[in-house]
Amino acid sequence: MDEAAKRFARRVLMLHVILLFVVVGVALLGGQELFLHARAQALHQEQEREKLVAAQTASGIESYYTSILSNLELDKRVAGDPLMPRGRSPLDTDLRSRLTSRLLWHQLEDRAIGLFSVDVHTMNVQRPPEEPLSAAEQALLDGAKDWLAALPGPALSEPRPYPKGAVVLLANPLAPMGRTLVALVPLRDLDRRFFTAPDRFPGLELGLLDAQGRTIVASDNSFVGLAAPPTGSTLRKFLEAHLGRRAGTELITTTVPGFPPSILSIQPLNLPGVHWSVVVRSSTADIDDLVNRLFGRLITWGLFLVAAVVAILVSTAILLIRGRVRMERLEHDLLTRELAKARTIQLDWLPDPAHIPAWLAVAAVNQPAQHISGDFYNWFDLPDGRHAIVIGDVTGHGMSAAFLMSTTQMLVRAALTRVGDPGHALEVINRELCLQPFRGQFVTLQLLVVDPRKRTVDLATAGHPAPLIGIDGSFKSLHLEPQLLLGVEPHVSYHTECLSLAPGAVLLLYTDGVTEAEGAGGRQFGIAGLCAALQGCAAAPQTVVDRVIGAVRDYSSGGELVDDLTLVAVAVAEIKRSPNA
């Protein structure tokens, strides 16, 4: 089957398939909207559940520690009771304090592992029952001396290491007695009561964070001691906005190591001396799995329906294709002959390599992306003995680009022969092109005029890539100010730049079909690839052109060109001064 017939078949099938997919797409979008709404409702319910759990857990922890502080406050009230007679003896006061401390210890035995009465100035420590301090207890109290001395009132400390596990110090200064009551409360009881109770909150992970975001207690012990996530992450921003400040809930979609997309709720604790927060987390994986399964079923049935209808369409299209195969073949043959003629005419527009001065070496190539190229090049002598070299690129491909190319070719020769200056010639050509009916098509153009007496090149460009210059096998792009391409605005000024050619230098002019050649993954060849391909290349223009063509072919793995490709390499083989120079 000819390509034209195949295109017809594809168009017929594509039209019906598009209509089918429109219907299926509407159904899928409606289903997706329903599922997204259901997912949103499920997420909202999970957020409300988390907020309730976080609030309940925070309230329980607050009550747990507040009750201990309330017990410590009992001793303070007894020791500083203003109703006691002012003339009581120190023995009575000490006896009453000892009795109160024993009573307090009995109240705290199931929650604290130690109770101490500390003189923060002398670090004299008493404890009920009267037993000597262990080395660990002494070290713990010594390390907390500064904290104890600065306490304005009842407060909790941050967790501190202890041989039996991390502990929290609950302290209550007894101003009338000049001492401070300190209770050692282990974190393991907090963990057992509120975080790791079996099946306490199915599907939820709970944690207690300090003001810096470090995990103090967690239902998953592997998280204990972990610091806050990296700065800048969504999770870190959420924690910074809420830790110790206000309650909140958020869906965290970005992932950090060990923290998949989740719903996160936070509830600050109202405890003196610390800024802790309860955090509750649940993974969105279960909800997403449900949505994905439902979508998978819907897509499966949709594909089955599409396949059935496509099979019907294919059988119908075959009948239409058979009736058009012969006509398509005839049209294709006719078009091929016409394109071949057009390409022959276009090639005739290109300059004759024999018409090159002896002092100038030029090599060029023009490869169309389609049958007809929108790129062009030319060279010709000027009346004053200089030689002009032209390269251009018309937007688009095919016949319309070829017509604009031929028009530009005539304008270039006429204008440059008449005015001589490349920049001035571009202004003349631009004004003429703006008057032509080439709607939506424009031209990039580069004009070079080589002067054999001054050994210079006058150069002007209109939106065309800057040429490469190669000296001793090293190529780099010339720095040219980009200017507006032709056919856009009639009143544009183009300036000419002058370049001196060093002995053995090579100029390479090219169109964007070279740098935009695509390799694996759609990555373009680029100017860097072009310069790299020419490194160490000999100064002969034909060698330069062959090297570039081979490099582009290798880079694109022999694939089709995405744009017309044109190269012109110029080298001054021998510049001889005239006798009068």
C-alpha positions as CSV (number, residue, x, y, z in Angstrom):
1,M,0.0,0.0,0.0
2,D,1.3,3.5,-1.0
3,E,2.2,6.0,1.7
4,A,-0.6,8.3,0.6
5,A,-3.2,5.5,1.0
6,K,-1.8,4.7,4.4
7,R,-2.2,8.4,5.4
8,F,-5.8,8.3,4.2
9,A,-6.4,5.2,6.2
10,R,-4.8,6.7,9.2
11,R,-6.9,9.8,8.9
12,V,-10.1,7.9,8.7
13,L,-9.3,5.7,11.6
14,M,-7.9,8.7,13.6
15,L,-11.1,10.6,13.1
16,H,-13.3,7.8,14.4
17,V,-10.9,7.0,17.2
18,I,-10.8,10.7,18.3
19,L,-14.6,10.7,18.4
20,L,-14.5,7.5,20.4
21,F,-11.9,8.9,22.8
22,V,-13.9,12.0,23.3
23,V,-16.9,10.0,24.5
24,V,-14.7,7.7,26.6
25,G,-12.7,10.7,27.9
26,V,-15.9,12.5,29.1
27,A,-16.9,9.3,30.9
28,L,-13.4,9.0,32.4
29,L,-13.3,12.6,33.5
30,G,-16.7,12.2,35.1
31,G,-15.6,9.1,36.9
32,Q,-12.4,10.7,37.9
33,E,-14.2,13.7,39.3
34,L,-16.4,11.3,41.4
35,F,-13.4,9.3,42.6
36,L,-11.4,12.5,43.4
37,H,-14.4,13.8,45.4
38,A,-14.6,10.5,47.3
39,R,-10.8,10.6,47.9
40,A,-11.1,14.2,49.1
41,Q,-13.9,13.2,51.5
42,A,-11.8,10.2,52.8
43,L,-8.8,12.5,53.3
44,H,-11.0,15.0,55.1
45,Q,-12.4,12.3,57.5
46,E,-8.9,11.1,58.1
47,Q,-7.7,14.6,58.9
48,E,-10.6,15.1,61.4
49,R,-9.8,11.8,63.0
50,E,-6.1,12.7,63.3
51,K,-7.0,16.1,64.8
52,L,-9.2,14.4,67.4
53,V,-6.5,11.8,68.3
54,A,-3.8,14.5,68.5
55,A,-6.0,16.7,70.8
56,Q,-6.9,13.7,73.0
57,T,-3.3,12.5,73.2
58,A,-2.0,16.1,74.0
59,S,-4.7,16.5,76.7
60,G,-3.7,13.1,78.2
61,I,0.0,14.1,78.3
62,E,-0.8,17.5,79.8
63,S,-3.0,15.9,82.5
64,Y,-0.2,13.3,83.2
65,Y,2.5,15.9,83.8
66,T,0.1,18.5,85.4
67,S,-1.0,15.9,88.0
68,I,2.6,15.4,89.0
69,L,3.2,19.1,89.2
70,S,0.1,19.4,91.3
71,N,1.4,16.8,93.7
72,L,4.7,18.8,93.9
73,E,2.6,21.9,94.6
74,L,1.2,20.2,97.7
75,D,4.5,20.2,99.4
76,K,5.0,23.8,98.5
77,R,1.7,24.8,100.0
78,V,2.4,22.9,103.2
79,A,5.9,24.3,103.5
80,G,4.8,27.9,102.9
81,D,1.3,27.8,104.6
82,P,0.6,31.3,105.8
83,L,-1.9,30.0,108.4
84,M,0.8,28.2,110.3
85,P,1.8,30.0,113.5
86,R,4.7,32.4,113.0
87,G,6.4,31.1,116.1
88,R,6.6,27.5,115.1
89,S,9.9,25.9,115.7
90,P,12.3,24.8,112.9
91,L,11.9,21.3,114.2
92,D,8.1,21.4,113.6
93,T,8.6,22.8,110.1
94,D,11.2,20.2,109.2
95,L,9.1,17.4,110.7
96,R,6.1,18.5,108.7
97,S,8.1,18.8,105.5
98,R,9.5,15.3,106.0
99,L,6.0,13.8,106.5
100,T,4.8,15.7,103.4
101,S,7.7,14.4,101.3
102,R,7.0,10.8,102.3
103,L,3.4,11.2,101.5
104,L,4.3,12.8,98.2
105,W,6.7,10.0,97.3
106,H,3.9,7.5,97.9
107,Q,1.7,9.4,95.6
108,L,4.3,9.5,92.9
109,E,5.8,6.0,93.2
110,D,4.0,4.7,90.2
111,R,4.9,7.6,87.9
112,A,8.4,8.8,89.1
113,I,11.6,6.9,89.7
114,G,13.0,9.5,92.0
115,L,12.0,12.4,94.2
116,F,14.6,14.9,95.5
117,S,14.7,18.1,97.5
118,V,17.5,20.1,96.2
119,D,19.2,23.3,97.6
120,V,20.2,24.9,94.2
121,H,22.9,27.0,95.9
122,T,24.7,24.2,97.8
123,M,23.4,21.3,95.8
124,N,22.5,19.6,99.1
125,V,20.1,16.9,98.1
126,Q,17.5,15.1,100.3
127,R,15.2,12.3,99.2
128,P,12.5,10.1,100.6
129,P,13.0,7.5,101.6
130,E,16.3,8.6,103.0
131,E,18.8,6.7,100.8
132,P,22.1,7.9,99.4
133,L,22.1,9.1,95.8
134,S,23.4,6.9,93.1
135,A,26.2,8.2,90.9
136,A,23.8,8.4,88.0
137,E,21.3,10.5,90.1
138,Q,24.1,12.7,91.3
139,A,25.4,13.3,87.8
140,L,21.8,14.0,86.5
141,L,21.2,16.6,89.2
142,D,24.6,18.2,88.8
143,G,24.0,18.5,85.1
144,A,20.6,20.2,85.8
145,K,22.0,22.7,88.3
146,D,21.9,25.7,86.0
147,W,18.4,24.9,84.9
148,L,17.2,24.4,88.5
149,A,18.8,27.7,89.6
150,A,17.0,29.7,86.8
151,L,13.5,28.3,87.4
152,P,10.9,31.0,88.0
153,G,8.2,28.5,88.8
154,P,7.0,24.9,88.2
155,A,8.5,23.5,84.9
156,L,9.5,20.5,82.9
157,S,12.9,19.9,81.5
158,E,13.8,18.5,78.1
159,P,14.5,14.8,78.1
160,R,17.8,13.9,79.7
161,P,19.8,10.6,79.4
162,Y,19.7,8.2,82.3
163,P,20.8,4.6,82.7
164,K,17.2,3.3,83.0
165,G,16.1,5.3,79.9
166,A,15.6,9.0,79.2
167,V,13.8,10.9,82.0
168,V,12.1,14.3,82.3
169,L,12.7,16.5,85.4
170,L,9.6,18.0,86.9
171,A,10.7,20.8,89.3
172,N,8.8,23.1,91.7
173,P,10.8,25.8,93.5
174,L,9.9,26.1,97.2
175,A,10.7,29.7,97.8
176,P,10.0,29.8,101.6
177,M,12.2,26.8,102.2
178,G,15.0,27.8,99.8
179,R,14.9,24.5,98.0
180,T,13.4,22.9,94.9
181,L,11.4,19.7,94.6
182,V,12.5,17.5,91.7
183,A,10.7,14.4,90.4
184,L,12.4,12.1,87.8
185,V,9.7,10.8,85.4
186,P,10.8,8.2,82.9
187,L,9.7,8.7,79.2
188,R,9.0,5.0,79.0
189,D,5.8,5.4,81.0
190,L,4.7,8.2,78.7
191,D,5.5,5.9,75.7
192,R,3.5,3.0,77.2
193,R,0.5,5.1,78.3
194,F,0.0,7.2,75.1
195,F,2.0,5.9,72.2
196,T,2.7,2.2,72.0
197,A,-0.5,0.8,73.6
198,P,-1.6,-2.1,71.4
199,D,-4.2,-1.2,68.8
200,R,-4.7,2.2,70.4
201,F,-5.2,4.0,67.1
202,P,-5.1,1.6,64.1
203,G,-3.4,3.0,61.0
204,L,-2.0,6.0,62.9
205,E,1.6,6.8,63.9
206,L,2.0,9.1,66.9
207,G,5.0,11.0,68.0
208,L,6.1,13.7,70.5
209,L,8.4,16.4,69.1
210,D,10.4,19.1,70.9
211,A,10.7,22.7,69.8
212,Q,13.4,21.8,67.3
213,G,11.4,19.0,65.7
214,R,13.4,16.2,67.2
215,T,11.4,13.1,68.1
216,I,11.2,12.4,71.8
217,V,8.7,9.6,71.9
218,A,7.0,7.7,69.0
219,S,4.8,4.7,68.4
220,D,7.5,3.5,66.1
221,N,10.7,3.5,68.2
222,S,12.9,3.7,65.1
223,F,11.9,7.4,64.8
224,V,13.0,8.3,68.4
225,G,15.9,10.7,68.3
226,L,15.5,11.7,64.6
227,A,15.9,15.3,63.8
228,A,13.6,17.5,61.7
229,P,13.7,17.0,57.9
230,P,15.9,19.2,55.8
231,T,15.3,22.9,55.5
232,G,13.1,23.9,52.6
233,S,11.0,20.7,52.5
234,T,7.2,21.0,52.8
235,L,7.3,18.9,55.9
236,R,9.9,21.2,57.5
237,K,7.9,24.3,56.6
238,F,4.8,22.7,58.2
239,L,6.6,21.9,61.4
240,E,8.2,25.3,61.6
241,A,4.8,27.0,61.3
242,H,3.1,24.8,64.0
243,L,5.7,23.4,66.4
244,G,4.9,24.7,69.9
245,R,2.6,27.4,68.4
246,R,-0.7,26.2,67.0
247,A,-2.6,23.1,66.0
248,G,-2.8,22.2,62.3
249,T,-3.4,19.5,59.7
250,E,-1.9,19.2,56.2
251,L,-1.6,16.8,53.4
252,I,2.2,16.3,52.8
253,T,2.6,15.1,49.2
254,T,6.4,15.6,48.8
255,T,8.5,12.8,50.2
256,V,11.6,12.8,52.4
257,P,13.5,9.6,53.4
258,G,11.4,7.5,55.7
259,F,8.3,9.8,55.3
260,P,6.0,8.9,52.3
261,P,3.1,11.1,51.3
262,S,0.9,11.4,54.4
263,I,-1.6,13.3,56.3
264,L,0.1,15.1,59.3
265,S,-1.7,16.7,62.3
266,I,0.0,18.5,65.1
267,Q,-1.2,19.7,68.5
268,P,1.0,21.8,70.8
269,L,1.2,21.0,74.5
270,N,0.5,23.5,77.2
271,L,3.2,22.6,79.7
272,P,5.5,25.0,81.6
273,G,9.2,25.0,80.5
274,V,8.9,23.0,77.3
275,H,7.4,23.5,73.8
276,W,6.4,20.0,72.8
277,S,3.9,19.0,70.2
278,V,2.0,15.8,69.5
279,V,2.2,14.7,65.9
280,V,-0.1,12.2,64.3
281,R,0.6,10.7,60.9
282,S,-1.3,8.4,58.5
283,S,-0.2,7.3,55.1
284,T,-2.4,8.1,52.1
285,A,-1.3,4.8,50.5
286,D,-4.6,3.0,51.4
287,I,-6.8,5.7,49.9
288,D,-4.6,5.9,46.8
289,D,-4.6,2.1,46.4
290,L,-8.4,2.1,46.4
291,V,-8.6,4.9,43.9
292,N,-6.0,3.3,41.6
293,R,-7.9,0.0,41.6
294,L,-11.1,1.7,40.7
295,F,-9.4,3.6,37.9
296,G,-7.7,0.5,36.7
297,R,-11.0,-1.3,36.3
298,L,-12.5,1.6,34.5
299,I,-9.6,1.9,32.1
300,T,-9.6,-1.8,31.4
301,W,-13.2,-1.8,30.3
302,G,-12.7,1.5,28.4
303,L,-9.8,0.0,26.4
304,F,-11.9,-3.1,25.7
305,L,-14.6,-0.9,24.2
306,V,-12.1,1.1,22.2
307,A,-10.5,-2.0,20.8
308,A,-13.9,-3.4,19.7
309,V,-15.0,-0.2,18.0
310,V,-11.5,0.3,16.4
311,A,-11.8,-3.2,14.9
312,I,-15.2,-2.2,13.3
313,L,-13.7,1.0,12.0
314,V,-10.7,-0.8,10.5
315,S,-12.9,-3.2,8.6
316,T,-15.0,-0.3,7.3
317,A,-11.9,1.8,6.4
318,I,-10.4,-1.0,4.3
319,L,-13.3,-0.8,1.9
320,L,-12.7,3.0,1.5
321,I,-8.9,2.5,1.2
322,R,-9.2,0.0,-1.7
323,G,-11.2,2.4,-3.7
324,R,-8.6,5.1,-3.3
325,V,-5.4,3.2,-3.6
326,R,-5.1,3.7,-7.4
327,M,-6.0,7.3,-7.2
328,E,-3.5,7.9,-4.4
329,R,-0.8,6.2,-6.4
330,L,-1.4,8.3,-9.5
331,E,-1.4,11.5,-7.4
332,H,1.8,10.4,-5.6
333,D,3.6,9.7,-8.8
334,L,2.6,13.1,-10.2
335,L,3.6,14.9,-7.1
336,T,6.9,13.1,-7.0
337,R,7.8,14.1,-10.5
338,E,6.8,17.7,-9.8
339,L,8.9,17.8,-6.6
340,A,11.9,16.4,-8.4
341,K,11.6,19.1,-11.0
342,A,11.3,21.7,-8.3
343,R,14.3,20.4,-6.5
344,T,16.3,20.4,-9.8
345,I,15.3,24.1,-10.3
346,Q,16.3,24.9,-6.7
347,L,19.7,23.2,-7.1
348,D,20.2,25.3,-10.2
349,W,19.9,28.4,-8.0
350,L,22.9,27.3,-6.0
351,P,26.3,28.7,-7.2
352,D,28.7,26.9,-9.5
353,P,31.8,25.7,-7.5
354,A,33.9,26.6,-10.5
355,H,33.1,30.3,-10.1
356,I,35.3,30.8,-7.0
357,P,38.4,33.1,-7.1
358,A,41.8,31.4,-6.9
359,W,42.5,33.1,-3.6
360,L,39.3,31.7,-1.9
361,A,38.5,28.1,-0.9
362,V,34.7,27.4,-0.4
363,A,32.9,24.1,0.3
364,A,29.1,23.9,0.8
365,V,26.3,21.4,1.2
366,N,22.5,21.7,1.3
367,Q,20.4,18.8,2.6
368,P,16.6,19.4,2.7
369,A,14.5,17.9,5.5
370,Q,11.8,17.3,2.9
371,H,11.9,17.3,-0.9
372,I,12.4,21.1,-1.1
373,S,14.7,23.1,1.1
374,G,14.1,26.4,2.6
375,D,17.8,27.0,3.2
376,F,20.1,28.5,0.6
377,Y,23.6,29.7,0.0
378,N,25.4,31.6,-2.7
379,W,28.6,33.3,-3.6
380,F,29.4,35.8,-6.4
381,D,31.9,38.5,-7.3
382,L,31.2,42.2,-6.6
383,P,32.2,44.9,-9.1
384,D,34.9,46.3,-6.8
385,G,36.9,43.0,-6.7
386,R,35.5,41.7,-3.5
387,H,33.6,38.4,-3.2
388,A,30.2,37.9,-1.5
389,I,29.2,34.8,0.4
390,V,25.5,34.4,1.4
391,I,23.7,31.9,3.6
392,G,20.0,32.0,4.6
393,D,17.1,30.1,6.1
394,V,13.4,30.6,5.3
395,T,11.0,29.6,8.0
396,G,9.0,26.4,7.1
397,H,9.6,23.8,4.5
398,G,8.3,22.8,1.1
399,M,7.2,24.9,-1.9
400,S,6.2,28.1,-0.1
401,A,9.7,28.2,1.6
402,A,11.3,27.5,-1.8
403,F,9.4,30.4,-3.5
404,L,10.5,32.8,-0.7
405,M,14.0,31.5,-0.9
406,S,14.2,32.2,-4.7
407,T,12.8,35.7,-4.2
408,T,15.4,36.4,-1.4
409,Q,18.2,35.1,-3.7
410,M,17.4,37.6,-6.3
411,L,17.1,40.5,-3.8
412,V,20.4,39.6,-2.2
413,R,22.4,39.7,-5.5
414,A,20.7,42.9,-6.7
415,A,21.1,44.8,-3.4
416,L,24.6,43.7,-2.5
417,T,25.9,44.4,-6.0
418,R,24.3,47.9,-5.9
419,V,25.2,49.1,-2.4
420,G,28.2,46.9,-1.5
421,D,27.8,47.1,2.3
422,P,26.3,44.0,3.9
423,G,24.4,45.9,6.6
424,H,22.9,48.4,4.1
425,A,22.1,45.5,1.7
426,L,20.1,43.8,4.5
427,E,18.1,47.0,5.0
428,V,17.2,47.1,1.3
429,I,16.3,43.4,1.2
430,N,14.2,43.7,4.4
431,R,12.1,46.5,3.0
432,E,11.4,44.6,-0.1
433,L,10.5,41.4,1.7
434,C,8.1,43.3,3.9
435,L,6.2,44.4,0.8
436,Q,5.9,40.8,-0.5
437,P,2.8,38.6,0.3
438,F,4.6,35.9,2.2
439,R,2.3,36.0,5.3
440,G,3.8,34.4,8.4
441,Q,7.1,33.4,6.8
442,F,10.4,35.1,7.5
443,V,14.0,34.9,6.5
444,T,17.3,34.7,8.5
445,L,20.2,35.9,6.4
446,Q,24.0,36.3,6.8
447,L,26.1,38.3,4.3
448,L,29.9,38.1,4.1
449,V,32.1,40.2,1.8
450,V,35.7,39.1,1.6
451,D,38.2,41.8,0.6
452,P,41.4,40.3,-0.8
453,R,43.4,43.5,-0.6
454,K,42.6,44.4,3.1
455,R,42.4,40.7,4.1
456,T,39.1,41.4,5.9
457,V,35.6,40.1,6.0
458,D,32.6,42.5,6.3
459,L,29.8,40.7,7.9
460,A,26.1,41.5,8.6
461,T,23.5,39.1,10.0
462,A,19.7,39.2,10.3
463,G,18.6,36.6,12.9
464,H,21.0,34.0,11.7
465,P,23.4,32.0,13.9
466,A,26.8,33.5,14.3
467,P,29.5,31.7,12.2
468,L,32.3,29.6,13.7
469,I,35.9,30.6,13.2
470,G,38.6,27.9,13.3
471,I,42.3,28.7,13.9
472,D,44.8,25.9,14.2
473,G,42.1,23.3,14.5
474,S,40.3,25.1,17.4
475,F,36.8,26.3,16.6
476,K,34.6,28.8,18.5
477,S,31.6,30.9,17.8
478,L,32.0,34.6,16.8
479,H,30.3,37.1,19.1
480,L,27.8,39.0,17.0
481,E,24.9,41.1,18.2
482,P,21.7,39.3,17.3
483,Q,19.4,41.4,15.0
484,L,15.9,41.0,13.8
485,L,15.2,38.5,11.0
486,L,13.9,39.8,7.7
487,G,10.3,40.4,6.7
488,V,9.0,41.4,10.1
489,E,9.5,45.2,10.4
490,P,10.4,47.3,7.4
491,H,12.2,50.1,9.3
492,V,15.1,48.2,10.9
493,S,18.8,49.1,10.8
494,Y,21.4,46.5,10.3
495,H,25.1,47.2,11.0
496,T,28.2,45.7,9.4
497,E,31.0,44.2,11.5
498,C,34.5,43.9,10.1
499,L,36.7,40.8,10.8
500,S,40.4,40.3,10.0
501,L,41.2,36.8,8.9
502,A,44.4,35.3,10.3
503,P,46.4,33.0,8.0
504,G,44.9,29.5,7.9
505,A,41.6,30.6,9.5
506,V,38.4,28.9,8.4
507,L,34.9,30.4,8.7
508,L,31.9,28.0,9.0
509,L,28.5,29.3,8.2
510,Y,25.5,27.1,9.0
511,T,21.8,27.0,9.5
512,D,19.9,25.9,12.6
513,G,19.3,22.5,11.1
514,V,22.8,21.6,12.2
515,T,22.5,22.7,15.9
516,E,18.9,21.4,16.2
517,A,19.7,17.9,15.0
518,E,18.2,15.6,17.6
519,G,20.0,12.6,19.2
520,A,18.8,10.0,21.7
521,G,16.2,11.3,24.0
522,G,15.5,14.4,21.8
523,R,18.5,16.3,22.9
524,Q,19.9,18.7,20.4
525,F,23.3,18.7,18.9
526,G,23.9,22.4,19.8
527,I,26.8,24.8,19.2
528,A,28.9,23.0,21.9
529,G,28.5,19.7,20.0
530,L,29.4,21.4,16.7
531,C,32.6,23.0,18.1
532,A,33.6,19.7,19.8
533,A,33.2,17.8,16.5
534,L,35.5,20.2,14.7
535,Q,38.3,20.3,17.3
536,G,41.6,19.3,15.6
537,C,40.0,19.5,12.1
538,A,42.2,20.5,9.2
539,A,41.8,23.9,7.7
540,A,40.5,22.6,4.3
541,P,36.8,23.8,3.9
542,Q,35.7,20.4,2.4
543,T,37.2,18.6,5.3
544,V,35.3,20.8,7.7
545,V,32.0,20.3,5.9
546,D,32.6,16.5,5.8
547,R,33.4,16.4,9.5
548,V,30.2,18.2,10.4
549,I,28.0,16.1,8.2
550,G,29.5,12.9,9.7
551,A,29.1,14.2,13.3
552,V,25.5,15.2,12.7
553,R,24.7,11.8,11.1
554,D,26.4,9.9,14.0
555,Y,24.6,12.1,16.6
556,S,21.2,11.5,15.1
557,S,22.0,7.8,14.5
558,G,21.1,8.1,10.9
559,G,17.6,9.5,11.6
560,E,15.7,12.0,9.6
561,L,16.6,15.7,9.8
562,V,14.2,17.8,11.8
563,D,15.1,20.9,9.7
564,D,17.0,21.7,6.5
565,L,20.7,21.5,6.9
566,T,23.1,23.8,5.1
567,L,26.8,24.4,5.6
568,V,29.3,26.8,3.9
569,A,33.0,26.6,4.9
570,V,35.3,29.5,3.8
571,A,39.1,29.7,3.9
572,V,41.4,32.2,2.3
573,A,43.7,30.0,0.5
574,E,46.0,32.7,-0.8
575,I,45.4,36.5,-0.6
576,K,47.8,38.3,-2.9
577,R,48.1,42.0,-2.8
578,S,47.7,43.8,-6.1
579,P,50.8,45.8,-7.2
580,N,49.0,49.0,-6.3
581,A,47.9,47.8,-2.8
